[in-house]
Amino acid sequence: MMNRSKNIKAMLSEPRKEYAIDYENENIRIEVVDENNNYDYDVDFDESKLWEVRIFYSDKLFTIRHKYVDLFEISDDNYLDIHDLDDLGKIINIIGKHLKRINYKWD
């Protein structure tokens, strides 16, 4: 049983609409994890405790990780082709738009 909120569903589906995704090659895949290490498809996933968004793009991993109350860190250890910068920027913009809509509850 999945526990995806409306916001998380939109965050995951919008890049799919924007970009043709080949799931066999996993050109674009996004995972969302809460602070208890529950994935967005887990029953116990809590959007209000979202901890990390992992973006797998062309065999590279980029993370958007919650750091402080309203601060997130974007990290990667990759070299990008100049043509990938535009696409990655668009993907991060889509995710950021949805991250702003979440009502976070940090203890």
Phi, psi and chi 1 to 4 in degrees:
 res  aa     phi    psi   chi1   chi2   chi3   chi4
   1 MET       -  128.6  178.8 -179.5 -168.5      -
   2 MET   -90.6  151.2  -70.8 -170.2  170.4      -
   3 ASN  -123.9   44.3 -174.1   22.9      -      -
   4 ARG   -81.2  127.2  -74.4 -169.2  176.0  155.2
   5 SER   -75.8  165.6   71.8      -      -      -
   6 LYS   -59.9  -39.6 -175.2  176.4 -178.0 -179.5
   7 ASN   -67.0  -44.0 -173.2   50.2      -      -
   8 ILE   -66.0  -40.4  -64.7  -63.6      -      -
   9 LYS   -57.6  -43.9  -74.6  179.7 -168.8  175.9
  10 ALA   -66.7  -40.7      -      -      -      -
  11 MET   -61.4  -37.6 -177.7 -167.5  -46.1      -
  12 LEU   -82.0  -29.4  -63.4  174.3      -      -
  13 SER   -87.8  -29.3   67.5      -      -      -
  14 GLU   -61.4  -44.3 -168.5  170.9  -23.2      -
  15 PRO   -62.5  -31.0  -24.2   34.1      -      -
  16 ARG   -66.2  -35.8  -70.2 -178.2 -173.7  136.4
  17 LYS   -70.7  -36.8  -67.8  176.1 -171.7  171.1
  18 GLU   -76.4  -32.9 -164.3   71.2   30.6      -
  19 TYR  -127.3  137.5  -59.4   96.5      -      -
  20 ALA   -70.9  122.1      -      -      -      -
  21 ILE  -109.4  128.4  -63.5  175.5      -      -
  22 ASP  -101.2  101.2 -179.6  -10.0      -      -
  23 TYR   -65.9  -23.1  -75.6   99.7      -      -
  24 GLU   -68.4  -37.7  -70.1  179.6   19.4      -
  25 ASN   -93.8  -12.0  -66.7  -31.8      -      -
  26 GLU    48.9   55.2  -65.1 -176.2  -30.9      -
  27 ASN   -63.8  -37.4  -71.4  -29.6      -      -
  28 ILE  -136.3  123.0  -60.6  172.8      -      -
  29 ARG  -142.6  139.4 -175.9  168.7   50.4   97.4
  30 ILE  -126.8  132.5  -59.0  169.3      -      -
  31 GLU  -119.7  141.6  -65.3  177.7  -11.5      -
  32 VAL  -121.8  132.2 -177.1      -      -      -
  33 VAL  -130.2  138.1 -176.9      -      -      -
  34 ASP   -93.7  179.3   70.5   14.1      -      -
  35 GLU   -66.7  -16.4   72.1  174.5  -12.5      -
  36 ASN   -96.7   14.9  -65.6  -43.7      -      -
  37 ASN    65.6   27.8 -150.8   31.2      -      -
  38 ASN   -90.4  134.4  -65.4  -50.7      -      -
  39 TYR   -83.7  161.8  -72.7   75.9      -      -
  40 ASP   -57.6  -22.4   59.0  -79.7      -      -
  41 TYR   -92.4   -4.2   50.6   79.0      -      -
  42 ASP   -78.8  147.7  -68.3  -27.5      -      -
  43 VAL   -60.4  -36.7  173.2      -      -      -
  44 ASP   -87.8    4.8  -66.0  -28.3      -      -
  45 PHE   -59.3  134.5  176.7   78.1      -      -
  46 ASP  -123.5  104.7 -175.6   -6.6      -      -
  47 GLU   -56.5  -36.0  176.2 -175.4   83.4      -
  48 SER   -66.9  -13.8   69.9      -      -      -
  49 LYS  -112.9   26.3  -56.6  -76.0 -173.4  171.4
  50 LEU   -54.3  131.3 -173.7  140.0      -      -
  51 TRP  -112.9  -39.7 -170.6 -105.2      -      -
  52 GLU  -153.2  142.2 -175.9  173.6   78.4      -
  53 VAL  -116.7  124.9  178.4      -      -      -
  54 ARG  -107.6  125.8  -61.9  173.4 -173.1  151.4
  55 ILE  -112.2  116.0  -55.3  165.0      -      -
  56 PHE   -99.6  114.0  -61.4   88.5      -      -
  57 TYR  -133.2  118.6  176.4   76.1      -      -
  58 SER    47.1   53.6  -64.5      -      -      -
  59 ASP    64.9   21.3  -61.6  -34.9      -      -
  60 LYS  -123.1  152.5  -63.0  172.7  179.6   79.0
  61 LEU  -114.9  129.4  170.4   62.7      -      -
  62 PHE  -124.4  140.0  -57.9   87.6      -      -
  63 THR  -123.4  143.4   58.1      -      -      -
  64 ILE  -115.9  111.9  -59.1  173.3      -      -
  65 ARG  -121.0  135.6 -175.3  174.2  -62.2  124.2
  66 HIS   -67.7  131.6  179.2 -100.8      -      -
  67 LYS  -114.3  -52.2  -76.4  -63.8 -178.5 -175.5
  68 TYR  -135.9 -174.2  -55.7  103.9      -      -
  69 VAL   -41.2  -64.1  177.2      -      -      -
  70 ASP  -118.0   23.6  -72.3  -28.8      -      -
  71 LEU  -113.8  135.9  -62.4  176.1      -      -
  72 PHE  -124.8  153.8  -74.0   78.6      -      -
  73 GLU  -117.5  134.4  171.0 -174.3   70.7      -
  74 ILE  -104.8  126.5  -61.6  173.7      -      -
  75 SER  -135.6  155.3   62.8      -      -      -
  76 ASP  -163.6  160.9   70.5  -87.4      -      -
  77 ASP  -126.4   39.3  -66.6  -35.0      -      -
  78 ASN  -120.7  155.9  -53.9  -71.4      -      -
  79 TYR   -99.3  136.9  -68.5  104.9      -      -
  80 LEU  -109.4  141.6  -70.6  173.3      -      -
  81 ASP   -69.5  142.6 -178.4  -80.5      -      -
  82 ILE   -54.7  -30.7 -169.0   73.6      -      -
  83 HIS   -76.6  -20.1  -56.1  -68.9      -      -
  84 ASP   -80.5  -21.0  -66.8  -22.9      -      -
  85 LEU   -59.2  -43.2  -72.4  173.6      -      -
  86 ASP   -63.6  -47.5 -173.4   42.8      -      -
  87 ASP   -62.9  -44.6  -73.1  -19.4      -      -
  88 LEU   -63.6  -39.6 -175.2   60.3      -      -
  89 GLY   -60.1  -41.3      -      -      -      -
  90 LYS   -65.9  -40.9  -70.4  175.5 -175.3  176.1
  91 ILE   -64.6  -45.2  -66.2  164.9      -      -
  92 ILE   -63.8  -38.0  -70.0  171.9      -      -
  93 ASN   -61.7  -43.6 -173.2   41.4      -      -
  94 ILE   -62.1  -47.0  -69.8  168.1      -      -
  95 ILE   -64.5  -43.5  -70.0  169.9      -      -
  96 GLY   -59.6  -38.7      -      -      -      -
  97 LYS   -59.3  -40.9  174.4  176.8   65.9  174.5
  98 HIS   -79.0  -33.0  -67.0  -75.1      -      -
  99 LEU   -61.8  -35.2  -71.3  176.7      -      -
 100 LYS   -67.0  -20.7  -70.2 -171.0  -67.4 -171.7
 101 ARG   -85.9   -9.6  -64.4  178.0 -179.9  161.7
 102 ILE   -80.6  138.1  -64.5  172.5      -      -
 103 ASN   -92.0   95.9  -66.7  -40.2      -      -
 104 TYR   -76.0  145.3  -62.0   98.2      -      -
 105 LYS  -130.9   95.7  -64.7  177.8 -174.7  162.8
 106 TRP  -105.0  130.9  -61.0  104.7      -      -
 107 ASP   -77.4      -  -62.0  -31.2      -      -
